[in-house]
Amino acid sequence: MKNNLILPWQNEIWQSLWQRKQREQMPHALLFSGSQGIGKRQFAKLFAHALLCSTPASSGEVCGQCKSCRLTQADTHPDLLWIEPEEAGQMIKIDQIRALVHSANETALMSGYRVIIINPANAMNMASANALLKTLEEPTDKTVIILISAQSTRLPATITSRCQRINFPKPATDVALAWLEQSVPAQDAALLLTIAENAPLKAQTFLAEGMLELRQNLYQGLCQLSESAANPLKLAADWAEKSSLLTLDLLMIWVRDLLRAITGIDNLVNYDYHAALVNLTQKIAPPQLLEYISFLQKMYQLVLSSVNMNRQLLLEELFIRWQKLLCT
């Protein structure tokens, strides 16, 4: 790992944190807070590596040669513990937090820092969060616990009050676009970045997931539903195997654009669907649309909270409500 892997919009955060480490003022608990897809997890991984390196440079660049670096690169460092859901979309189990507590109460095996990363912190339920409290309050020396969250306002105050919050802002559009164009075709980069709401890593993920084609298929289906030219149950079946969050992301972007079009705002995310969205404004009143957006937000929170939901039924409800909204 070299410092050039630090994302360009995170250099100031890196320098500030590393200076605190150099002054031996490193907080024992950090909360990395910011939107999804801006690189918080990558930053945490790099920072943990720097803390564990035996001979880092004054800038925090790791040597890459010491035993600690080799173990970190192999994901086998005994003083680095990742706490993440065992499967995507699941909660972090209390047994995982108990293992964290046991690890945090021990002395580092390699006589340096012990780093524990919880990602995403919102995946802890109340029992797991409560099990963590004492460790956050009374950590052992040179133990650093990093919590990562895209929804830090949903974390219990008992957790956030025991952490030093580090806010990760979204990058400026020109910086994000320049970085994204290194790995994404230039003709797609601007549109993907717009859809991802200026979150470059999220835009990268969208490309890998075939977002542009999926987006086209979904929006075509929504337009057909609005003309009663498609069956919402059939559309739900077609999307049942897709990620619920991805589908909800696309739907939310679509309806927010529709709200912008209704209120006369031209700055649309889906600017290439301007004509279709303006056409839909003739069929729907703002109160009805706001009610649908509220429903979408509730479904989004349920999916994020890892509540077990029947994906097929969720999609059927979303698409049936959409068709009723436009065809009554």
N, C-alpha and C positions, 0 to 999 in steps of 0.2 A: 504494500500500500504506500502510495505517495500522496503528498498534499494536493496534487492536482485532481485527486478523486473527490476532494471536498467540492461540493456544488458551488458555483461562483457566487450565488446569492446568499451563501451561508458563511462566507469568509469572516465577516465581522463577528458573528456569533462564536465561531471557532476561536478567533483571537482572544475574545473576551473571556471565554471559559478557560482557555489554556493559560492565560495570564493569572487567573485565580488559582489554577493548579500550581503554577510556578511560585506563587506567593504563599502556598500551602493554606489556601482559603477555599478549598474545594468543598462545596456543600455536600452533605451526606445523601441528600435526596433531591433529584432534579425531575421536574415535570416538563417534558418537551411537548409544547402545545402548538397546534397549527392545523391548517386544512390538510385533508388527505391528499397524497400525491405530490408533496413538495420536498420530500427527502428526509423526514425526521428519523426514520429507521436507519437509513444509510448513514446519517450523521452519527447516530448513537453507536453504530457498529465501529465506525472509524475512530470515534472518541474513546471508546472502550479499548480499542487496539493501542491507541496512543498512551492511555493510562497504564496499560499492562507492559508496554515495551520497557526493556531494561535501560536502554540508552537512547531516548528520543532526542531529536534536535530541539533547539530553543523554540522553534516554531510549532513543535508538536509532531513533526514528521517522524515516523517510526524508522528504526534502523533496518528492519526487515531481515536481520541476520541472527539476532539473539534467540535463545531458547523460547522466550515468551512469544516473540513474533512468529516463530515457526509453529508453535502450538496454536496460536490464535488463527493463523492462516489455515491450519488444518481443522479448525473448529473443535479442538480438543483441550483448550486451556482450562485447567482445573479451577481457576479463579474467575472465570467468565460464565455466568449462568443466564440463559434466556428463558423467560417464562412467557409462553405464547399458547393460544388454544391448540389442543392436540389435532383438531380438524378445523378448517376454515369455517367461520360462522358460529362456532361453539363458544361456550363460556370457558374461562380459566377455572379449573377445578380447585377446590380448597386444598386438596392434597398437594397440588403444585405450589401453592402459597406456603404450606407447611414445610415443604422441601426448601423453599426460599429462606424461610425463617431459620431453619436449621443451618443452612449454608452461611447466612449472614452472621450467625453467632459464633462462627469458627474463625480462627486466624487464617489469613491468606496462606495457601500452601507454598507459594513461591516468594513469600516475604515482601510482597508489594501490595498493590491495590487488589481488592476483590470487587468486581463489577457485576451487578445484577440488573437485567433489563426486562421490564414488563411491557409487552406490546400485544394488543392495545390495552391500556389500563382500564378502559371502559368494559372490557370483557370480564372483569371481576364482578361477581355478585356481592351482595351486602356481607354475606358470611366471609367471603374471601377478603374483601376490603377490611373488615374488622380484624381478621387474623393478621393483617399486615401492619396494623397501627403501631403496636409496640416497637416493632423493628424499625419503622420510620422514625419513631421518637427517640429510640435509644440504640442506634447502630453501633457496631464495633468499629474500632479505629481503622481508617483507610478502607472502609466499605462505601461504595457509591451505588445507590439505587436509582435507576433511570426509568421513569414512567413515560410512556409515549401515548398521546391521545389526540385524536382529531375532534373530540367532543369533551373537552375538559370541564365545561360547565355542567356536565352530567355526572361528574365524579363527586363523591361525597365530600363535603367541606372538611370533614375530619382527615381526609387524605390530602387534599390540596393545601390545607393550612400547614402541613408538615413538610411540604416540598418547596424548593426554589423554582418558580415558574420561569421557563425560558420560552419566549414567544418566537415562533418561526413564521415570519410573514411570507406572503406569496412574492415571487420575484417580479420585477418590472417586466412588462411585455417584451421589450426589445431584448433583454437579457435572457428571458425564458425561451424566446424564439431562436436566438442565436445558438443556445445550448441544444435545443430540440432538433434543429436542422442538421446537427452532426450525426444523428442516427435515424432521422425520419425524412422521407422525401419532401423536398421543399414545397411541392404543390399540395401536400397534405398537412404540413406542420401548422400553418396558421389556423386552419379549420379545426384540427384536433385540439390545439391549444385553447381555442375559443370554447369548444364543447367542454373541455376539461376545466374551464373557468380559471385559466392561467396557472394550473398545477402541472408542471412539465412531466413529472414521473407518471402522473395519472394519464396524461396524453400518450406517453410511451406505451402504457398498459392498454389503452384504448386501441392503439394501432395493432398490438400483438393479438388482441381479442377480435380483430376484424370489425371494430366499432363503426367505421364509415358505412360498410355494407349492411350491418345490423340496423344502424340508424335509418338508412334508406328504406329497408324492409318494414321497420316498425312504423315510420311516419307514413309510408304508403298505406299500410293497414289502417292507421288512425283516420286518414283522409277517406278511405273507402267505408269505414264504419260510419263516418259523419254523413255519408250519402246513402246509408243502408245498403251498400253494395258488398258488404262482407259480413260474416257471422262472427260475433265476439267469442263464441265458444271455440270455433275453429282457430281463430287467431291465438287464443289462450293456449290451445293444444300445440300450436306451432312454436310457441315461446316457452313452453313448460320446462324444457331442458336448459334454457339459458339462465344465467345468473339473475336472481331476483333483484339484487342491488343494481346491476347493469340496466335491467329493464326499467326500474324505478328512476334511475338517474336520467335515462333518455326521456321518460315520460315527464319528469319534473322540468327538464330543460324545455321541452315542447310547450307545456302549459304556461310556464313563466313567459316564454316568448309570445304566446297568445295573449297573455295579460298585457304585455308591453304593446302589442299591436292594437289592442282595444283602447288603450290609453294614449295612443298616438306616438309612442316612443319608437324611433326607427332603429335603435341600437340592438338588433336581434342577434342572439347567439347563432341560430339557424338562419343566417342571412340568405342562404340559397333557397329557403322555403318561404321567402317573403310573401309571394303572391298567394300561396296556399293558406298561410296564416291570416292574411288580410281577408281572404274569402270567408274564413271561419268566424271572423269577428261579426259577420252579419247574422250568425245563427245563435249567438250566445250572449247572455247578459253578464256583466261583471260579478254580481252576487253569486250566480250559479257557478261561475268559474272559480271564485274564491272558495266556495264550499268544496269543490272537487280538489283543489289544491290542498285544503286542510285535510281531506281524506287521504290524499297521497302522502302527506307528511306523517300522518299517524301510521300508515302502512310501512313507511320507510323506517320509522323508529322501532316498530315491532320487529322488522327484519334485522335491524342493527343490534337489537337487544337479544338476538339469538332465540327468540320465541319460536318454537317448532310450529311451522305453518304449512298447510297444504298449498304448494306452489301453484298447482292448477287452479284451485279455488280462488286464490288471491288474484291471479291474472284474469279469471273469468269476471270477478267482481269489478276489477279495474276497467276492463273493456266494456262490460255491460253498462256501467255507470257513464262511461265516456259516450257511448252511443245514445243513451237516453238524454244526455246533456245536449247533444247536437240535433237530435231528431224528434224532439217533443216541443 
